[in-house]
Amino acid sequence: MRVLIVTPSLPPRYGGAALAAYRYAERLQARGRSPVLVGPVSAGESAAENLPPYVRVVEIPEYPALRLRSSRLGALARVASIGKRLYTVLSRLGNDCDVVHIFNASSIFTLSAVAVSRARRLPTVLEMSLLGSDDPLALRH
């Protein structure tokens, strides 16, 4: 089984979900499962050197503190840009995977990954880790 893992951040940035995704990829790799870990890196930033070969970096536009109320047009343009880049990556990598496992639904990157993987009709697992900020009720609010 080949798993495409989408994480909200890559080294040198780590959060709880990103660390869980990275460790999950390591466990799958140790079992011979050939995971592919995909995560964002903003323009001008670089991921940590010496990343394992199964880590794929997706360069995305800046998206800190996305505020839909203050500038809806700008926010939608950023979301569309992230979705387009993810669609390209998932189109290339998704044909060889059995499932897309997305960690954390609280970032625009991972929420876009849900939409893109569903649009590509790829089996998708969304693992929520921040009860109260990425669970369905919190997302609805």
C-alpha positions in Angstrom: 0.0 0.0 0.0 1.4 3.4 -1.0 0.3 6.4 1.2 0.5 10.0 0.2 0.7 12.0 3.4 -0.2 15.7 3.5 1.2 17.7 6.4 0.6 21.4 7.3 4.3 22.1 7.7 7.8 20.7 7.0 11.1 21.1 8.9 12.4 23.4 10.2 8.8 24.2 11.2 7.1 21.6 13.3 3.7 21.4 15.0 2.1 18.5 16.6 0.3 17.3 13.4 3.3 17.8 11.3 5.5 15.8 13.7 2.8 13.0 13.8 2.7 13.0 10.0 6.5 12.8 9.7 6.7 10.0 12.3 3.9 8.1 10.5 5.9 8.4 7.2 9.0 7.1 9.0 7.1 4.1 10.3 5.7 3.3 6.9 9.1 3.6 5.3 10.6 1.3 7.9 7.9 -1.3 6.9 8.7 -1.0 3.2 5.5 0.9 2.3 7.0 3.8 0.2 5.2 6.8 1.7 5.3 10.2 0.1 5.1 13.1 2.5 3.9 16.4 1.0 4.1 19.7 2.8 4.3 23.5 2.1 7.2 25.8 2.1 6.6 29.5 1.4 8.4 31.3 -1.4 11.9 32.3 -0.3 12.0 29.8 2.5 13.7 26.4 2.2 13.0 23.1 3.9 15.6 21.6 6.2 18.4 20.0 4.4 18.9 16.2 4.4 15.2 15.4 4.2 14.5 11.8 3.4 13.8 11.0 -0.3 10.1 10.4 0.4 9.5 14.1 1.3 8.1 16.3 -1.5 8.1 20.0 -0.9 5.3 22.1 -2.4 6.2 25.8 -2.7 3.1 27.8 -2.0 2.3 31.5 -1.7 2.3 33.1 1.7 -0.8 32.2 3.6 -0.4 33.3 7.3 -3.5 34.4 9.1 -5.9 34.0 6.2 -8.8 36.4 7.0 -11.7 35.8 4.7 -13.6 38.8 6.1 -11.0 41.4 5.6 -10.1 40.7 1.9 -12.2 38.0 0.4 -10.9 38.4 -3.1 -7.3 38.2 -2.0 -8.0 35.2 0.3 -9.8 33.4 -2.5 -6.9 34.1 -4.9 -4.5 32.5 -2.3 -6.7 29.5 -1.8 -7.0 29.0 -5.6 -3.3 29.3 -5.9 -2.7 26.7 -3.2 -5.3 24.4 -4.7 -3.8 24.7 -8.2 -0.3 23.8 -6.9 -1.7 20.9 -4.8 -3.7 19.6 -7.8 -0.5 19.5 -9.9 1.3 17.6 -7.2 -1.5 15.2 -6.4 -2.1 14.6 -10.1 1.6 13.6 -10.5 1.8 11.5 -7.3 -1.8 10.4 -6.8 -1.9 7.9 -9.6 0.6 5.7 -7.7 -1.0 5.9 -4.3 -3.7 3.9 -2.6 -4.8 6.6 -0.1 -4.2 10.2 0.8 -3.8 10.7 4.5 -4.2 14.4 5.5 -3.0 15.5 8.9 -4.8 18.4 10.6 -7.7 20.4 9.0 -6.9 23.8 10.5 -4.6 25.1 7.8 -5.6 26.3 4.3 -3.0 24.0 2.8 -4.6 20.9 4.4 -8.2 22.0 3.7 -7.2 22.6 0.1 -5.7 19.1 0.0 -9.0 17.6 1.1 -10.8 19.3 -1.7 -8.2 18.4 -4.3 -8.0 14.8 -3.3 -11.7 14.4 -3.4 -11.8 16.1 -6.8 -9.3 13.6 -8.0 -11.5 10.8 -6.5 -8.6 9.6 -4.4 -9.5 7.7 -1.1 -8.9 10.3 1.6 -8.3 10.1 5.3 -8.5 13.3 7.3 -6.9 13.0 10.7 -7.9 15.8 13.1 -5.7 16.5 16.0 -6.6 19.8 17.6 -10.0 19.2 19.2 -11.7 22.5 19.3 -10.0 24.0 16.3 -10.1 21.5 13.5 -13.1 19.3 14.4 -16.3 19.6 12.2 -18.1 21.8 14.7 -15.2 24.2 15.1 -14.7 24.4 11.4 -18.4 25.2 10.9 -18.1 28.2 13.3 
